[in-house]
Amino acid sequence: MDLTKLAAYEVIEQRKLGDLKSEGALLKHKKSGARVLLISNDDDNKVFNIAFRTPTKNSTGVPHIMEHTVLCGSEKFPAKDPFVELVKGSLNTFLNAMTYPDKTVYPIASCNDKDFQNLMDVYMDAVLHPNIYKHEEIFRQEGWSYQLEDKDGELSYNGVVYNEMKGAFSSPDGVLDRVILNSLFPDTTYANESGGDPDEIPNLTYEEYLDFHRTYYHPSNSYIYLYGDMDMAEKLEWLDREYLCKYDKIEVDSEIHLQKPFDAVRDLSMKYSVSSNEPLEDNTYLSYNKVVGTSLDRELYLAFQILDYALLSAPGAPLKKALMDAGIGKDITGSYDNSIYQPIFSVVAKNANEDQKDEFVRIIESTLKKIVEEGMDPKALEAGINYHEFRYREADFGGYPKGLMYGLQIFDSWLYDETKPFIHVEALDTFAFMKKQVKNGYFEELIQKYLLDNPHGSIVTVLPEQGRTARLDAELHDKLQAYKASLSDAEIEKLVEDTRRLLEYQEEPSSQEELEKIPMLEREDISREIAPVYNEEMTLAGVPVVFHEIETNGIGYLDLMFDLSEVPAEQLPYVGVLQAVLGIIDTEHYDYGELFNEINVNTGGIGTSLELYPDVTKVTEKEFKATFEIKTKALYEKIPFALEMMQEILICSKLDDEKRLKEILSMNKSRMQARFLSSGHSASALRAMSYRSPISRFKDMTSGIEYYQNVSRMEEHFEKEKEELITILQSLVKTLFCRGNMMVSYTASREGLAGLENELEKLNMALFDEQEAKPACVIRCEQKNEGFKTSSKVQFAAKAGNFIDAGESYTGALQILKVIMSYEYLWVNIRVKGGAYGCMSNFNRIGEGYFVSYRDPNLKKTLEVYDGVPEYLENFTVSERDMTKYIIGTISNIDQPMTPAAKGDRSMNLYMNHVSEEMIRTERQQILEATQEDIRALAPVAKAVLAGNQICVIGNEAKIEEEKDVFMEVKDLF
């Protein structure tokens, strides 16, 4: 990486980053003062990020509203929503923006050079020259505004961020996280809610909002990051020429200040809302929180991740176990948040009671004292170190580009000391240091210093209040109507006029000329080739194996799959419980804590899951295969050990441990409640489909709302139900984990196969004897159309149906329809005009389709928007350029770069679903050659989905009651 000819930049540091097989450089732009960091390597998934330090003085959410609004048009790209235009027409592998408590980041990633350059240009212009100064409507749409449709109507608030944060503040976990952060740093920016408190957001004026941009969105306050395989000098010259050279360096006071330590731990409480029928008992959240040094301490940063694992996060970890044994809370979780200047270590008891608070604190401190006196369990520390090191070396961040994740981690130090950007991404030396500290008292000293002797902490209690949402909504309603009553006729007319003008602004499309300024690729830029499929069938030790030969850097990804087809339908919820229990309950040779540590010392972990594979060649018969899967990842030489441990879990688990079963049921119930409140769109879409689809009903019974209802019942009536539960679990194990019922998926290089046959033979011999064949499981469906009431302030509204049942067929154009829905029709009507945070749709090869909204203030109005889809499609008319854009956006979703593990998973999914390479090729061709006529031809498909009239909504109890004529049944979710 030759940076010597870059006259516009000062090179501060250039160094090899051996751990990342990269070269790093730290620079400063001389004229503007912009900080720049480069990581150069051969990764073609290139990443660019521009970030700003954005401290805030109040909780009006100005950093969050700014993040949304700068992406709504700029000087060079004046279209109203360039962000959406890019999502529709770019091959990006990541495109988003995020607001944190102290920074706002704008990252993009792409494997296509031309696309990458286009995305950089749009993002740079967006943050530095946004249209927010020209159009106040942008602020009113994305932030907040008064809404008054006619002078006799009711005054209300609306706005995308306002509704998003109403949703975020509906969840007790969300409330707790915010109060913990605010409680520990009363004198710094962290005392405020950067996302915005819905009660405070309407206090933000347009002028204050613009001032925030003028102050912080200047190159002198920016952090620019480039990662991957590119000509860094050429990119830096372009940044200088097009943007940075136009700015002179200024002083921006955005420093994140340290909180002066407390003299004594603070104790405070906060209310959160439960619905009017939810119990107050077992619904309090208790938390114990300590500030741990600063994130600039390289060793401390990693040591507390390891301590979090060893003390708290691992099943059977001592703090978790002590609190569970004392019956405090239904779920003990914890976190170590090191993404802020002063990291926080927290212990949280969920679904506890207020009168347990003193005991909660006493048990934590007495357990920690005992650990310091007697010493940590070295196995737990070794497991924690290996757990984190395995993930660091593997660098598998699921669907996220690793360059993006490295870039975000770099801010954990760079934001607070611009001379130390690399201290956490270069971690192998720190891991080596940790391994030497396991037995010399180092970790015990950290517990003593930062947890026991440290007064800089808080005890935060979050208490339930029945009907709080309804009370606050009523107070807000009265306040707004009183405000309206205080206005003159002229002022009321102005509010009506402002509402009308905002709607006009939202409805007026960007001109063709504006849209054409946004750069995009051509269809010719897209490969017609499909991603390779790696499936090789073989039989090892009599077991069917599908081998995926992929270079995996010495790691084997092994998945044992057991057929569920002979489990009777009434036992399916128990399969969900079995999946939740295995691996975190005692076995014959290990208690569950030891088991977990033993596994994590030697492998990358073992996990279980339930998977469903519809047979796409038999869609009218609705045939599918369901499997119970246990998966591991380990270095090749550790695969025999991993299989031994899998055998221990499958064959030797003590399923009659009543105490542990009750704990797991309670934990499961608590986590599902949190999931429904934060991402209820998935649960409501699944439930709506389950009214007519056996595969969706199966999933709902084993992981959705029906599963939750069963777990809830088992937990509440445990004494009455425990014997039946234990009997069924024990019989399921024998039905499932028997010879003849297993197949294997294995991803590795050819050398990783060595010795696998031997090991599978040992496992196969240990499995239970083959069972007598039973009749296949039959699942019956029933249309219910339910409204589930919660304490949430917003809705998740789903409508679903099956288009193949109605005689329509699947085509690749349906993948384009998802993009058009998400960023055109649904986006405009449900998000832009309706104020919801999100909206999605899906159509699959077995004919299932759905529409769903996310954190949506509306209900019936949203369902009416869905009903308008067929008419929209019948009249669908766009230019060739727009059609190309939708096609590129569709291919972008399909062609995401994959890790070795993901390539193996995709190949196995195709194999199990009977999707041939020919089918994938046909689908891709249908996408690449689609015309607007092909989209118009999808109107009957949408009509068929909507004709199913399968509706499920999770949301605000008052809203569901008010519009209950939509439903066949209305009930409380919790």
DOKOL-144713 format. One record per residue (C-alpha): x, y, z; residue in one letter. Coordinates in steps of 0.001 Angstrom, whole numbers, padded with zeros to 6 digits, always signed. Example, Ala and Ser with C-alpha at 12.3 -4.5 7.8 and 13.67 -1.06 7.14 Angstrom:
% residues 2
+012300-004500+007800A/+013670-001060+007140S/
***
This chain:
% residues 974
+000000+000000+000000M/+001955+003000-001294D/+000716+006187+000380L/+003866+008286-000201T/+002434+010402-003027K/-000647+011547-001094L/+000084+015246-000637A/-003332+015991+000912A/-002837+013592+003828Y/-000436+013189+006696E/+000453+009516+007260V/+000575+009087+011058I/+001188+005352+011230E/+001548+002452+008816Q/+001895-001118+010053R/+001321-004792+009328K/-001780-006236+010980L/-000607-009851+011102G/-003665-011159+012960D/-005925-009896+010157L/-003501-010738+007302K/-003741-007056+006390S/-001854-003790+006301E/-003143-000884+008358G/-002612+002860+008111A/-003726+005870+010119L/-003874+009234+008347L/-005188+012745+008748K/-006520+014952+005978H/-004411+018100+006293K/-006922+020752+005173K/-010144+019483+006777S/-008772+017553+009761G/-010723+014386+008827A/-009321+011243+010497R/-008803+008304+008132V/-008079+004641+008815L/-007214+002026+006190L/-007114-001785+006366I/-005811-003156+003084S/-006033-006889+002195N/-007393-009269-000470D/-011020-009296+000776D/-013201-008305-002188D/-016104-007464+000156N/-014996-003850+000484K/-016228-001574+003274V/-016466+002209+003614F/-017726+003997+006716N/-017937+007645+007635I/-018784+008287+011279A/-019171+011329+013511F/-018860+011711+017263R/-022337+012850+018267T/-022758+013584+021981P/-026177+014886+022932T/-027335+017214+025721K/-030922+015890+025992N/-033172+012946+025066S/-034947+014475+022058T/-033255+011894+019819G/-031576+014468+017596V/-028642+012130+016641P/-031114+009395+015634H/-033392+011749+013692I/-030308+013147+011947M/-029192+009635+010991E/-032568+009030+009300H/-032863+012415+007621T/-029475+012987+006003V/-030288+009966+003832L/-033421+011720+002457C/-031764+013597-000415G/-028676+015763-000840S/-027192+018469-003076E/-025711+016133-005678K/-028425+013467-005328F/-031629+015459-004682P/-034120+012555-005006A/-036249+012280-001864K/-034925+008898-000776D/-031515+008088-002281P/-031020+005463+000444F/-034062+003528-000796V/-033038+004027-004423E/-029656+002496-003575L/-031207-000471-001771V/-033371-001083-004839K/-030566-000764-007368G/-027224-001660-005881S/-025250-004864-005350L/-024403-003774-001801N/-023573-006417+000789T/-024372-003923+003552F/-026087-000545+003437L/-027376+001160+006561N/-026727+003762+009226A/-026740+003362+013013M/-027015+005684+016003T/-025055+004750+019140Y/-024957+006564+022493P/-021889+008581+021387D/-021463+008185+017619K/-023432+007937+014390T/-022049+005692+011658V/-022791+005380+007940Y/-021300+002104+006647P/-021626+000535+003189I/-020096-002599+001650A/-019991-004120-001828S/-017939-006647-003821C/-018500-004693-007055N/-015936-001899-007628D/-018259+000401-009582K/-021081-000100-007094D/-018754+000535-004142F/-017659+003861-005652Q/-021294+004872-006271N/-022282+004084-002688L/-019341+006073-001266M/-020319+009092-003356D/-023984+009050-002286V/-023096+008602+001401Y/-020450+011342+001456M/-022828+013818-000188D/-025657+012745+002138A/-023802+013432+005376V/-022066+016640+004262L/-024682+018275+001978H/-028122+016948+002987P/-031389+018539+001817N/-032574+018979+005406I/-031948+022752+005161Y/-034246+023035+002101K/-037170+020812+003173H/-038490+020998+006727E/-040837+018153+005694E/-037909+015712+005947I/-037561+016498+009657F/-041336+016284+010148R/-041654+012945+008342Q/-038722+011134+009931E/-038565+012897+013316G/-041910+014122+014590W/-044769+016395+013626S/-048265+017346+014671Y/-050910+015570+012639Q/-054343+017157+012183L/-056275+016114+009100E/-059186+018531+009546D/-060016+021301+011982K/-062555+019160+013892D/-060244+016122+014065G/-058040+014963+016928E/-054495+016282+017158L/-051772+013610+017339S/-048031+013123+016865Y/-046484+011119+014047N/-042980+010432+012722G/-040868+007395+011895V/-038313+007827+014710V/-041079+008793+017145Y/-042923+005519+016412N/-039740+003456+016325E/-038827+004650+019824M/-042394+004136+021102K/-041803+000504+020112G/-038329+000421+021698A/-039686+001906+024960F/-042458-000718+025049S/-040001-003466+025921S/-038820-003856+029541P/-035397-004918+028252D/-035193-001678+026283G/-036254+000396+029287V/-033728-001379+031536L/-030791-000957+029122D/-031481+002771+028872R/-031871+003339+032612V/-028651+001406+033365I/-026651+003549+030925L/-028220+006806+032101N/-027823+005895+035802S/-024066+005348+035659L/-023105+008513+033773F/-025301+011373+035017P/-022762+014051+033997D/-021884+012884+030467T/-023630+012365+027134T/-024598+008859+028289Y/-027101+010419+030719A/-029309+011059+027667N/-031158+008809+025221E/-029486+009281+021824S/-032293+007329+020100G/-034898+009656+021606G/-037401+009268+024444D/-040911+009477+022889P/-041931+011900+025658D/-039000+014184+024802E/-038841+013895+020985I/-041640+016484+020434P/-039536+019059+022334N/-036982+019105+019504L/-037287+022182+017277T/-036314+022271+013617Y/-033681+024940+014341E/-032025+022932+017160E/-031945+019950+014839Y/-030221+021936+012065L/-027733+023306+014611D/-026776+019744+015512F/-025841+019075+011886H/-023913+022351+011569R/-021973+021510+014738T/-021083+017833+014345Y/-021368+016884+010662Y/-018088+018463+009602H/-015008+016555+008332P/-013053+017846+011355S/-015335+015675+013507N/-015356+012705+011123S/-013810+009236+011173Y/-013420+007674+007711I/-012711+003959+007333Y/-011777+001937+004227L/-011290-001830+004237Y/-010557-004503+001645G/-009065-005038-001781D/-008882-001651-003523M/-006465+001045-004653D/-006386+002984-001368M/-004415+005925-002816A/-006968+006354-005609E/-009893+006299-003104K/-008150+008846-000843L/-007429+011167-003784E/-011090+010973-004798W/-012262+011766-001229L/-009947+014774-001131D/-010861+016066-004604R/-014639+015611-004381E/-015315+016422-000724Y/-012625+017005+001890L/-010639+019731+000106C/-013705+022003+000251K/-013480+022257+004063Y/-011078+024003+006413D/-010250+022458+009738K/-012345+023775+012643I/-012492+023022+016348E/-015442+020764+017130V/-016030+020094+020798D/-017399+016569+020634S/-015155+015010+023261E/-016734+012156+025207I/-015983+013005+028833H/-015249+010555+031617L/-017781+010297+034404Q/-016287+011140+037770K/-016497+007911+039845P/-019268+007697+042445F/-018619+007618+046184D/-021433+005123+046642A/-023483+002797+044483V/-026725+004451+043318R/-030097+002827+043729D/-032975+003784+041460L/-036153+002399+039987S/-038300+002989+036935M/-041737+001816+035791K/-042534-000082+032609Y/-045892-001090+031198S/-047621-004446+031302V/-051090-004936+029851S/-054092-004602+032143S/-054441-008383+032638N/-050764-009228+033083E/-049718-010082+036648P/-047424-007775+038640L/-045905-010755+040418E/-042720-012178+038831D/-042520-009230+036454N/-039845-007008+037998T/-036373-006652+036473Y/-033416-006326+038884L/-029946-005289+037753S/-026535-004899+039356Y/-024181-002714+037303N/-020548-001660+037643K/-018364+000614+035503V/-015165-001193+034473V/-012225+001095+033649G/-012181+002438+030096T/-012333+000743+026712S/-008762+001973+026049L/-007372-000725+028353D/-006488-003517+025913R/-006313-006301+028545E/-009317-005238+030606L/-011449-005002+027444Y/-010930-008704+026728L/-010579-009947+030330A/-014130-008877+031187F/-015539-010600+028093Q/-013954-013769+029492I/-015252-013016+033010L/-018732-012384+031623D/-018626-015910+030143Y/-017111-017578+033223A/-019163-015790+035913L/-022462-015254+034218L/-023247-016133+030605S/-022308-019807+030433A/-025001-022202+031683P/-024050-023193+035212G/-021801-020127+035667A/-021580-019376+039422P/-023448-016043+039550L/-026231-017365+037340K/-026467-020611+039328K/-026466-018909+042739A/-029324-016587+041740L/-031315-019391+040090M/-030860-021617+043148D/-032193-018808+045349A/-035281-018541+043113G/-034529-014966+042111I/-035930-014289+038645G/-036912-016683+035876K/-033943-015798+033672D/-030515-014561+034733I/-028630-012746+032003T/-025762-010409+031980G/-023729-008333+029672S/-020417-006640+029381Y/-020874-003609+027132D/-017493-002356+025922N/-018774-000281+022983S/-018768+002904+025109I/-015919+004867+026731Y/-016483+003380+030185Q/-017646-000233+029793P/-020427-001673+031970I/-020642-005115+033553F/-024254-006007+034395S/-026073-008862+036108V/-029805-008949+035366V/-032594-011014+036933A/-035705-010969+034737K/-039203-011808+035960N/-038246-011342+039607A/-039962-009370+042409N/-039133-006025+044001E/-038855-007524+047493D/-035999-009750+046267Q/-033713-006806+045498K/-031626-006885+048699D/-031213-010667+048468E/-030253-010282+044759F/-027415-007892+045670V/-026342-009945+048685R/-026086-013177+046666I/-024076-011517+043886I/-021577-010006+046324E/-021246-013051+048569S/-020751-015308+045513T/-018076-012969+044142L/-016299-012844+047538K/-016286-016626+047709K/-014865-016843+044177I/-012077-014399+045064V/-011211-016376+048217E/-011380-019847+046660E/-010237-018956+043138G/-012003-019111+039784M/-012638-022454+038105D/-009684-022615+035655P/-011745-024740+033236K/-014365-021980+033026A/-011683-019369+032270L/-010032-021592+029658E/-013441-022190+028069A/-014149-018437+028025G/-010775-017700+026429I/-011167-020446+023809N/-014770-019433+023118Y/-013735-015861+022259H/-010489-016814+020509E/-012232-019400+018293F/-014704-016739+017164R/-011935-014184+016652Y/-009919-016538+014446R/-012953-017830+012565E/-014131-014238+011869A/-017588-015503+010912D/-020091-012723+011578F/-023055-014462+009958G/-024397-012311+007157G/-022301-009267+008054Y/-019070-008438+006180P/-016098-008956+008498K/-014642-005613+007388G/-017781-003930+008717L/-017477-005661+012108M/-013750-004846+012414Y/-014576-001233+011567G/-017230-000979+014274L/-014905-002600+016827Q/-012148-000135+015967I/-014382+002677+017265F/-014218+001083+020734D/-010782+002713+021022S/-010353+005141+018073W/-013295+007317+019120L/-011701+008035+022517Y/-008005+008123+021548D/-007203+008703+017898E/-003701+007257+018322T/-005049+003791+019330K/-007336+002485+016589P/-005914-001047+016289F/-005611-002188+019928I/-008702-004433+019912H/-008688-005856+016371V/-005120-007100+016899E/-005954-009552+019679A/-003837-012730+019455L/-001194-011299+021827D/-003947-010349+024280T/-005376-013892+024123F/-001876-015294+024765A/-001570-012942+027781F/-004989-014134+029106M/-003969-017807+028899K/-000972-017098+031151K/-003207-015415+033770Q/-005619-018316+034340V/-003978-019646+037501K/-002126-016653+038936N/-004952-014676+040572G/-005237-012073+037799Y/-008973-012610+037209F/-009738-012758+040932E/-007977-009385+041394E/-010142-007890+038634L/-013305-009110+040405I/-012107-007613+043687Q/-011115-004277+042157K/-013879-003622+039633Y/-016870-005474+041077L/-016467-005731+044864L/-014446-002630+045833D/-015831-000328+043148N/-018489+002193+044290P/-019096+003381+040696H/-022198+001303+040142G/-025963+001247+040245S/-028759-001068+041312I/-031582-000491+038829V/-035057-001932+039371T/-037646-001806+036596V/-041156-002336+037978L/-044338-003342+036151P/-047335-001023+036081E/-050609-002381+034736Q/-052156-000312+031989G/-049314+002223+032044R/-049367+002454+028223T/-053123+003172+028225A/-052716+005749+031031R/-049854+007556+029279L/-051693+007428+025950D/-054769+008953+027601A/-052646+011677+029257E/-050953+012443+025929L/-054330+012516+024168H/-055712+014964+026761D/-052560+017097+026600K/-052741+017323+022803L/-056458+018111+022766Q/-055934+020779+025493A/-053116+022256+023402Y/-055413+022279+020374K/-058159+023971+022426A/-055696+026739+023372S/-055005+027598+019719L/-056723+030249+017642S/-058661+029281+014513D/-055761+030559+012409A/-053264+028402+014314E/-055499+025341+013895I/-055811+026063+010178E/-052009+026201+010008K/-051706+022725+011607L/-054210+021328+009081V/-052300+023052+006286E/-048935+021689+007562D/-050401+018159+007705T/-051717+018547+004149R/-048391+019944+002890R/-046449+017067+004457L/-048773+014548+002787L/-048367+016355-000553E/-044593+016298-000135Y/-044725+012560+000639Q/-046986+011805-002315E/-045077+013827-004880E/-042538+011499-006511P/-039001+012641-007226S/-038578+013781-010813S/-037015+011417-013340Q/-034133+013868-013662E/-033464+013712-009880E/-033686+009917-009836L/-031287+009608-012745E/-028604+011459-010810K/-028326+008454-008476I/-025681+006212-010020P/-026596+002610-010738M/-025263-000479-012436L/-026519-002039-015671E/-027960-005540-016045R/-024723-006404-017862E/-022805-005779-014619D/-024523-008806-013082I/-023203-012319-013508S/-025656-014842-014957R/-023847-017598-013051E/-025423-019099-009942I/-023381-019644-006779A/-021892-023165-006793P/-023654-025956-004895V/-021417-028325-002932Y/-023299-031584-002317N/-021649-034989-002486E/-023711-037932-001247E/-021855-040727+000526M/-022492-043406+003146T/-020115-043632+006111L/-020595-046439+008661A/-024058-047041+007257G/-025059-043393+007838V/-026138-041204+004894P/-023771-038218+004700V/-023961-035144+002477V/-020421-033772+002231F/-019755-030146+001226H/-016141-029865+000106E/-015109-026279+000861I/-011833-024794+002141E/-012618-023987+005790T/-009243-023097+007283N/-009026-026382+009210G/-012488-026166+010809I/-015103-028900+010326G/-018793-027920+010476Y/-020744-031025+011456L/-024518-031337+011675D/-026328-034494+012852L/-029944-034522+011620M/-032706-036676+013117F/-036035-037133+011343D/-039101-035879+013263L/-041768-037320+010959S/-042976-039968+013421E/-043559-037612+016359V/-047332-037241+016919P/-048658-033677+016491A/-049674-033314+020172E/-046048-033927+021204Q/-044527-031226+018944L/-044416-028534+021675P/-042399-031060+023743Y/-039914-031328+020836V/-039436-027567+021254G/-038789-028086+024973V/-036331-030939+024253L/-034435-028678+021866Q/-034275-025966+024565A/-033106-028428+027252V/-030417-030539+025570L/-026902-029227+026176G/-027843-027195+029260I/-028953-029988+031604I/-026810-032472+033564D/-025682-035666+031820T/-024449-038950+033290E/-020819-037800+033288H/-021013-033992+033660Y/-023054-031406+035432D/-024352-028954+032829Y/-021857-026205+033697G/-018890-028582+033360E/-020325-029934+030110L/-020575-026490+028570F/-017028-025558+029612N/-015604-028895+028436E/-017191-028289+025017I/-015971-024694+024755N/-012407-025504+025826V/-012108-027909+022911N/-014458-026745+020146T/-016307-023730+018753G/-019452-024901+020568G/-022351-027327+020169I/-025914-026172+019575G/-029308-027652+018750T/-032046-026470+016400S/-035276-027591+014737L/-035297-027234+010951E/-038057-027549+008354L/-037477-028470+004711Y/-040474-028235+002344P/-040266-030493-000713D/-040614-027976-003561V/-041405-030788-006000T/-044551-031685-003994K/-046089-028325-003126V/-049722-029314-003627T/-049277-032272-001259E/-047613-029872+001229K/-044894-032417+001981E/-041977-031370+004173F/-039275-032923+006299K/-038707-031757+009874A/-035441-032497+011667T/-033956-032194+015124F/-030367-031072+014553E/-027300-030924+016740I/-024393-028975+015276K/-020774-028321+016101T/-017742-026579+014683K/-014258-027719+015631A/-010733-028065+014291L/-010433-031352+012386Y/-008435-033020+015172E/-011165-032124+017677K/-014073-033596+015671I/-013832-036988+017516P/-014116-035118+020836F/-017076-033077+019506A/-018897-036271+018481L/-018270-037773+021931E/-019855-034707+023511M/-022800-034805+021092M/-023340-038433+022075Q/-023219-037442+025773E/-025912-034793+025151I/-028199-036982+023037L/-027988-040265+024966I/-026965-039400+028527C/-028941-036254+029419S/-030754-036475+032767K/-034214-035445+031642L/-035741-036182+035049D/-033962-033251+036748D/-037134-031441+037852E/-035428-028354+039263K/-033430-027751+036087R/-036407-028416+033802L/-038442-025788+035664K/-035558-023277+035363E/-035252-023867+031605I/-039015-023517+031061L/-038987-020217+033005S/-035985-018932+031067M/-037549-019971+027761N/-040817-018221+028595K/-039046-015013+029645S/-036923-014892+026480R/-039880-015482+024201M/-041796-012639+025837Q/-038864-010314+025131A/-038689-011568+021545R/-042395-010976+020886F/-042106-007388+022158L/-038981-006550+020147S/-039624-008505+016924S/-043288-009406+016937G/-043421-009162+013125H/-041843-012635+012757S/-044231-014213+015279A/-047346-012572+013801S/-046448-013496+010187A/-045750-017114+011215L/-048984-017318+013194R/-051034-015899+010300A/-049550-018499+007919M/-050122-021304+010454S/-053925-020971+010040Y/-053679-022828+006710R/-050094-024103+006350S/-049001-027349+008076P/-045314-026361+007834I/-045973-022974+009496S/-048229-024616+012108R/-045373-027057+012867F/-043024-024102+013362K/-045564-022197+015475D/-046035-025308+017678M/-042284-025712+018224T/-041039-022098+018422S/-043899-019605+017902G/-046958-018373+019780I/-048504-021847+020270E/-045176-023096+021641Y/-045049-020119+024014Y/-048590-020834+025233Q/-047633-024453+025980N/-044367-023545+027728V/-046252-020959+029770S/-048802-023589+030847R/-046134-026197+031686M/-044212-023646+033759E/-047257-022348+035649E/-048604-025836+036431H/-045232-027523+036739F/-046019-029671+039772E/-049093-031092+038034K/-047464-031544+034627E/-043865-032503+035427K/-044319-036274+035350E/-045959-036203+031950E/-043286-033785+030687L/-040434-036062+031849I/-042094-039189+030414T/-042626-037544+027010I/-039074-036103+026860L/-037571-039502+027708Q/-039681-041257+025092S/-038863-038590+022443L/-035136-039143+022960V/-035557-042864+022207K/-037811-042191+019208T/-035457-039633+017679L/-031887-040572+018556F/-031946-044133+017286C/-030035-045998+014610R/-031533-045584+011173G/-033006-042153+011954N/-029859-040038+011452M/-028228-038330+008510M/-025192-036045+008499V/-024233-032782+006816S/-020497-032026+006924Y/-018622-028999+005588T/-014814-029279+005385A/-011940-029744+002961S/-011280-033297+001729R/-008649-033841+004458E/-011314-033110+007087G/-013036-036389+006139L/-010149-038474+007476A/-011316-040601+010397G/-014937-039402+010240L/-016249-042860+009306E/-014701-044427+012429N/-016169-041764+014680E/-019642-042023+013125L/-019548-045784+013606E/-018873-045309+017343K/-021725-042811+017604L/-024113-044976+015603N/-023439-047951+017879M/-024208-045775+020926A/-027587-044602+019593L/-030783-046246+020822F/-032073-049337+019042D/-034126-048699+015955E/-037782-048159+016830Q/-040841-049721+015280E/-042282-047519+012544A/-045132-045267+013684K/-047720-043467+011553P/-046472-040187+010063A/-047317-036991+011942C/-050502-035285+010695V/-050907-031563+011361I/-054316-029931+011168R/-054785-026209+010642C/-057567-023870+011705E/-058212-020271+010711Q/-058322-018053+013805K/-057502-014439+012796N/-056233-013314+016189E/-055445-009999+017793G/-052905-010506+020601F/-052945-007683+023158K/-049683-006539+024792T/-048461-003460+026636S/-046717-002279+023452S/-047423+001195+022095K/-047278-000050+018479V/-048419-002963+016291Q/-046956-005800+014253F/-049695-006481+011678A/-049589-009513+009348A/-051820-010777+006550K/-051046-014051+004760A/-052261-016671+002291G/-051171-019307-000228N/-051102-018526-003958F/-050341-022071-005193I/-053498-023346-003461D/-055362-020771-005589A/-053844-022142-008803G/-051015-019609-009276E/-047372-020675-009639S/-043978-019591-008341Y/-041681-017470-010523T/-038410-015623-009925G/-040295-012332-010481A/-041756-012795-006979L/-038282-012078-005595Q/-038419-008722-007430I/-041889-008122-006000L/-040424-008319-002456K/-038029-005469-003318V/-040791-003395-004949I/-043038-003916-001924M/-040376-003208+000713S/-038997-000059-000910Y/-041862+001230-003021E/-045518+000484-002325Y/-045362-000653+001330L/-042502+001751+002110W/-044389+004798+000845V/-047776+003911+002337N/-046862+002195+005603I/-043558+003820+006543R/-043437+007253+004880V/-047125+008146+005227K/-048138+005773+008034G/-045096+006392+010253G/-044296+002697+010878A/-040636+001812+011326Y/-040689-001047+008817G/-042670-003246+006436C/-041857-006545+004720M/-043361-009175+002452S/-042376-012665+001367N/-043392-015217-001289F/-041793-018662-001388N/-041587-021721-003644R/-044325-023545-001732I/-046821-020745-002327G/-046821-019058+001067E/-046994-015287+001018G/-047397-012604+003668Y/-047270-008860+004303F/-046224-007576+007739V/-045466-004244+009428S/-042957-003445+012194Y/-043473-000956+015049R/-046538+000397+013321D/-048871+003016+014915P/-051748+001788+012714N/-053727-001453+012399L/-056805-001426+010139K/-055261+001270+007952K/-052240-000987+007375T/-054423-003977+006432L/-056194-001714+003917E/-052810-000818+002424V/-052099-004544+001921Y/-055474-004927+000181D/-054406-002265-002323G/-051441-004342-003591V/-053268-006119-006493P/-054558-002817-007918E/-051087-001272-007578Y/-049637-004239-009516L/-052313-004170-012219E/-051309-000571-012961N/-047562-001095-012432F/-045731+001093-014965T/-042070+002014-014625V/-039187+002988-016903S/-036650+000447-018117E/-034145+002127-015775R/-036378+001539-012743D/-037032-002049-013763M/-033264-002623-013977T/-032871-001063-010539K/-035348-003499-008952Y/-033599-006413-010643I/-030187-005343-009333I/-031591-004911-005823G/-033071-008410-006028T/-029819-010015-007176I/-028023-008108-004396S/-030175-009981-001840N/-029387-013317-003502I/-025661-012820-004133D/-024512-011998-000602Q/-020939-013226+000056P/-020903-016390+002140M/-018574-017820+004762T/-017538-021486+004328P/-020170-022476+006943A/-022878-020521+005073A/-021933-022170+001746K/-022329-025584+003364G/-025676-024611+004950D/-027040-023253+001664R/-026005-026392-000215S/-027652-028634+002387M/-030848-026556+002353N/-031115-026904-001414L/-030502-030651-001098Y/-033169-031119+001586M/-035709-028903-000228N/-035130-030774-003518H/-034170-027520-005255V/-032029-028401-008283S/-029334-026205-009836E/-031602-026048-012891E/-034381-024484-010760M/-031972-021867-009370I/-030706-021101-012884R/-034285-020699-014156T/-035175-018418-011241E/-032105-016245-011871R/-032928-016008-015567Q/-036538-015041-014727Q/-035184-012281-012481I/-032578-010964-014949L/-034988-010915-017885E/-038057-009612-016040A/-040114-006794-017533T/-042842-004637-016053Q/-045369-006970-017730E/-043977-009808-015565D/-044628-007698-012453I/-048153-006810-013614R/-048744-010547-014111A/-048179-011011-010340L/-051422-009177-009436A/-053349-012517-009261P/-050623-013930-006965V/-051012-010992-004552A/-054803-011269-004837K/-054622-014991-003959A/-052416-014327-000909V/-054756-011599+000356L/-057865-013687-000393A/-056579-016127+002243G/-057536-013337+004671N/-055283-014840+007366Q/-054719-012001+009819I/-052657-011878+013006C/-051702-008726+014902V/-049570-008362+018032I/-049905-004926+019559G/-051345-002234+021774N/-054305-003527+023795E/-056412-000376+023349A/-055820-000320+019587K/-056739-004004+019203I/-059908-003525+021287E/-060823-000415+019290E/-060519-002296+015967E/-061547-005745+017185K/-064036-006237+014337D/-060961-007162+012238V/-060491-010366+014266F/-062255-013646+014987M/-060547-013795+018400E/-058976-011158+020667V/-056820-012297+023602K/-053903-011339+025827D/-050543-012566+024576L/-049031-012763+028062F/
***
